[in-house]
Amino acid sequence: MRHFFILLKHELRMLFISPPTYIAAVLFLCLMGFLYWAILRGMVNTPSETLPTVQFFSVFWIPVFFVVPLLTMRSIAGERSIGTLDTLMTTPTSRVAVILSKFAGAYLFYMLLWVLTIGFPLITEKLYPHAAESGALLEVEPLVGSFLFLATSGLLFISIGIFASSVTRSQLVAGMLTFTTLFVVIIGGQQMGNIADSGGEFSSWAVAAVNYLQIFEHLDDFSRGIIDTRPFFYYASTAFLLLGLSTLVSRSKSIERHNYPDADQPFQ
Amino acid sequence: METTPSIRVKDLTRQYGALTAIHKVNFTVNPGEVVGFLGPNGAGKSTTMRILSGIMSATSGSAWVGGICVAQNPHEVKRKIGYMPENNPLPDDMRVVEYLRFRSRLKEVPGHKLRATVQEAMEICDLARTARRKIIGTLSKGFRQRVGIADALLGDPEIIIMDEPTIGLDPHQIQGIRKLIDNLRGKHTVIISSHILPEIERSCDRVIIINRGRIVAAGTSTELREEFLPSNRFSLIVEGNETAVATCLASRGIDAAILESTPIAENRSELNLRVENEGNLGPQLIQLLSNQREFILHSLAPREPNLEEIFLAATKRSWEETIETKPKISA
């Protein structure tokens, strides 16, 4: 546990001094700021029943697709390619602590980025006090629900990134793998839901299973204040599984032959 | 009183699929010794060192570090070892002092000793004044190697293992590292791998030569000389007919052979002579070879075989042995 905190501190420090982190943060905040502005503008033209906050968080998947790969692709793949993962393993640290610290570092930064988006309604309130009079900008319940959703779904998204980073030594491949997996998990689940809704060929248990994987449904429930334990279980258990697999993969990769030039001309 | 050896390795084997990187390696290193691990590229040096430091496991066999079995308790073993891996990977965007502090924390150096430990390691490696706050990515190769060595020294480990510490360094830096290793002698057990032979010969008490995954020789350089190149060698410069030298010696009952002949000037050449006879041969040879009609002896000097020759002889012998035993292994 002591090693975990030392590594986490180091991890956060490295995240804060590395340029890709700032690129991810700037891209994220610019894009989300633009989306928030577009939502508010849309609401002025066509009044809608849903709150701007709810609409804002319903596009959570757009930044997830690029922020998560940018934050995680470096974590293990980068360290392995320059060999510092091996030097870490020469100290009395366990692989679990290394993987968990990578995960926790990226997760905390991911959540920090989302917390910064509270700035958007705050700025709007400051600039247009009359618009905030109705209290629609900063309603607490959907805000808490949405953040709870982001915090739990973030467990899964970041662990997908960490796993992708652990299976390869190329950061580019890790990033692409994260992107495609996130795409399948988020959009694929939604599409399966659409198929289940439109056709009758699914049996009831299959519909239940598909609903269980519906990330958009989860967001909908959370932002309405319906806190269900099933999504918690889904995200936490899958994240746990992926982090466990990352530990195993990193252990088996550490004894790969191409890591050791000595093994190139072996004794036969 | 019998002391526990710092490192004991028994029948250590490591396979990568169908390929065997090291095969039944056995050796012992005593506390305070500086041991050189010598072998051509791909001999299995790094594999052995990685197994010893607990980073990877062996396919079969056992290794004990400070009396602790590596396979059963790799965490405890890592506390006893300071390891500098091959190519010395370092994070490029950290400062030297920050990196060493981070490594000390991971090596469980207590908080109140942290500053002093890092300072001491930096002073030993001559980093304290020159590169303390420099970013690692901007350092020259020599300084990077020093950072790697300082890292291995942190936390005062019982055993220090360095995989190719002098690779890519200039002669001044190599000399600096040699001095550093001399300072560690007696206080720590040191294992250094290299394929630069004079390096090992100068800094190590004992040499282990490994080739194609097997230990082919082990001992001090003197012992190895006796084992692999037992005969006496002389270097002489003669003017005139060099074949007459061999016939002259043979006629006096001396079993000698000219291994190498290098012409150095007109009608003058340097001969590398191997003499199988025992005893103090120098004066005897001078007496025999002087006042000859066919040639003139200009100089005669005993020639100590260097580690390079021993290494070549040992690895050659191991190749021959492997070729002989190959059908047995594949069967």
HADDOCK unambig.tbl for C-alpha pairs under 7 A between the chains (distance, minus, plus):
assign (segid A and resid 3 and name CA) (segid B and resid 106 and name CA) 6.23 0.50 0.50
assign (segid A and resid 6 and name CA) (segid B and resid 106 and name CA) 6.99 0.50 0.50
assign (segid A and resid 82 and name CA) (segid B and resid 89 and name CA) 6.18 0.50 0.50
assign (segid A and resid 83 and name CA) (segid B and resid 89 and name CA) 5.29 0.50 0.50
assign (segid A and resid 84 and name CA) (segid B and resid 89 and name CA) 5.45 0.50 0.50
assign (segid A and resid 84 and name CA) (segid B and resid 90 and name CA) 6.03 0.50 0.50
assign (segid A and resid 84 and name CA) (segid B and resid 91 and name CA) 6.78 0.50 0.50
assign (segid A and resid 89 and name CA) (segid B and resid 55 and name CA) 6.22 0.50 0.50
assign (segid A and resid 90 and name CA) (segid B and resid 53 and name CA) 6.68 0.50 0.50
assign (segid A and resid 90 and name CA) (segid B and resid 55 and name CA) 6.32 0.50 0.50
assign (segid A and resid 90 and name CA) (segid B and resid 78 and name CA) 6.14 0.50 0.50
assign (segid A and resid 90 and name CA) (segid B and resid 83 and name CA) 6.60 0.50 0.50
assign (segid A and resid 91 and name CA) (segid B and resid 78 and name CA) 5.68 0.50 0.50
assign (segid A and resid 91 and name CA) (segid B and resid 79 and name CA) 6.99 0.50 0.50
assign (segid A and resid 91 and name CA) (segid B and resid 106 and name CA) 6.32 0.50 0.50
assign (segid A and resid 91 and name CA) (segid B and resid 107 and name CA) 5.64 0.50 0.50
assign (segid A and resid 92 and name CA) (segid B and resid 75 and name CA) 5.03 0.50 0.50
assign (segid A and resid 92 and name CA) (segid B and resid 78 and name CA) 5.41 0.50 0.50
assign (segid A and resid 92 and name CA) (segid B and resid 79 and name CA) 6.14 0.50 0.50
assign (segid A and resid 92 and name CA) (segid B and resid 107 and name CA) 6.45 0.50 0.50
assign (segid A and resid 255 and name CA) (segid B and resid 56 and name CA) 6.16 0.50 0.50
assign (segid A and resid 257 and name CA) (segid B and resid 16 and name CA) 6.30 0.50 0.50
assign (segid A and resid 261 and name CA) (segid B and resid 42 and name CA) 6.41 0.50 0.50
assign (segid A and resid 262 and name CA) (segid B and resid 41 and name CA) 6.08 0.50 0.50
assign (segid A and resid 262 and name CA) (segid B and resid 42 and name CA) 3.68 0.50 0.50
assign (segid A and resid 262 and name CA) (segid B and resid 43 and name CA) 6.06 0.50 0.50
assign (segid A and resid 262 and name CA) (segid B and resid 44 and name CA) 5.39 0.50 0.50
assign (segid A and resid 262 and name CA) (segid B and resid 45 and name CA) 6.88 0.50 0.50
assign (segid A and resid 262 and name CA) (segid B and resid 46 and name CA) 6.17 0.50 0.50
assign (segid A and resid 262 and name CA) (segid B and resid 47 and name CA) 6.82 0.50 0.50
assign (segid A and resid 263 and name CA) (segid B and resid 21 and name CA) 5.51 0.50 0.50
assign (segid A and resid 263 and name CA) (segid B and resid 42 and name CA) 5.52 0.50 0.50
assign (segid A and resid 263 and name CA) (segid B and resid 44 and name CA) 6.60 0.50 0.50
assign (segid A and resid 264 and name CA) (segid B and resid 42 and name CA) 5.87 0.50 0.50
assign (segid A and resid 265 and name CA) (segid B and resid 42 and name CA) 4.97 0.50 0.50
assign (segid A and resid 266 and name CA) (segid B and resid 19 and name CA) 6.19 0.50 0.50
assign (segid A and resid 266 and name CA) (segid B and resid 20 and name CA) 5.86 0.50 0.50
assign (segid A and resid 266 and name CA) (segid B and resid 21 and name CA) 4.88 0.50 0.50
assign (segid A and resid 266 and name CA) (segid B and resid 42 and name CA) 6.25 0.50 0.50
assign (segid A and resid 266 and name CA) (segid B and resid 43 and name CA) 6.93 0.50 0.50
assign (segid A and resid 266 and name CA) (segid B and resid 212 and name CA) 6.08 0.50 0.50
assign (segid A and resid 266 and name CA) (segid B and resid 213 and name CA) 6.91 0.50 0.50
assign (segid A and resid 267 and name CA) (segid B and resid 19 and name CA) 6.95 0.50 0.50
assign (segid A and resid 267 and name CA) (segid B and resid 20 and name CA) 5.44 0.50 0.50
assign (segid A and resid 267 and name CA) (segid B and resid 21 and name CA) 5.77 0.50 0.50
assign (segid A and resid 267 and name CA) (segid B and resid 212 and name CA) 4.54 0.50 0.50
assign (segid A and resid 267 and name CA) (segid B and resid 213 and name CA) 5.50 0.50 0.50
assign (segid A and resid 268 and name CA) (segid B and resid 19 and name CA) 6.31 0.50 0.50
assign (segid A and resid 268 and name CA) (segid B and resid 20 and name CA) 6.11 0.50 0.50
